[in-house]
């Protein structure tokens, strides 16, 4: 299973360009999207103070639509992670997404 620190690296590599270095939706390419990326640091706050790890996992994975989760601007990471140089492994996909989920949990504002 990927750790939160692995999730940090994955975040910086794949997400920060849109969601920003701190996850606040202000990445350098954010303005080029149809919809501004959300502030990922307030996911728990917007969820009534609860960080819903399963929902975050499903949003990142993207292979199963999540009601209320924007349009198709965000890549389907579940599929993208399958195509990495390491080769396909559903277990590796899950580990990468879980690492991102853990990292995003760590950056939630209190």
N, C-alpha and C positions, 0 to 999 in steps of 0.2 A: 504494500500500500504506500502511496506517495505521502510524504510528510508535508506539513504546512510550508516548510522552507522550499521544498520542490515546487509547491504551488506558487510560491513567490516568483521563482524563476520562470515558470510557465506563464504566470500573469504578465511579467515584464516582457516576455517574448511575444505572446499572442494577444494580450488584452490592453496593455497600457497605451498603445498608440491611439486607441479610441476612448477608453475609459479613464485615461490619465494615470500618471505615476502613482498618485495616492488613491485612485479609484473614484474620483469625484465627477467623472463624466466630461472631463476637460482635456482629453488627449489631443495631440496635434492634428489628427485627422478627423476629429469629431464633427467639425463644421461641414465636412464633405458628405455626411450621411443625411438621409431624408429625415430621420428623427435623431435628436440628440441622445447619446447614450446616457443611461441613468447613473446617478450617483450610487455606486455600489456600497459605499460606507453607511448608507442609511436604509439598507434592505431590512434589517431587524426593526428599526424605528418605524418604517412604513408598514411592518407586519405586526404592529401592536406591541413591540418590544421583544418579539420572539424571532430568532433566526431560524428560518425553515430550511434546513440543510437539504432535505429531499427536493423541495421546490427549486432551490438553487441548482442542485445537481441536474434536474430535468431541464432547466433553462439552458445551462451550459451544454449539456449533451445535445439537445436540440432535435433528437430523432423522434421525439414524441411531443407534439405541440402542447404548450402550457397556456391555458386560458388567461387572457389578459396580458400576455407577454408580447408586446409589439409585433413588428413585421419581420421580413426576411433579411434585414440588414446584418444581423449577427450570423456568423458562420455556424454550421452544424458541426460542433467540435467532436461529437461522437464519431462522425464519419471522417473528419479531418485527421483525428488522432490515429485512426486505423491505417492511414496512408503514410505514416512516418517512416523514416529510414530503418527504424527498428523492426518494421514488419507488423503485420496484423496480429493482434491479440486482444480479445475483448477484456481480458484481465488488465492489460496495460492501459487500455482506454479508461477503464473504471478507476485505476490508480491515479492517472493524470487528472481526471475530473475531480476525484475525491481530494487530491492535493489542492486544486483550485478552490474547492468548497471550503476546505479547512483554512486556507489563506484568507479568503473573503470573510470568514467568520472572525478571524483575528483583527480585521481592519474596521469592524463595525464601531460606529460612534456610540458612546454610552449615553 
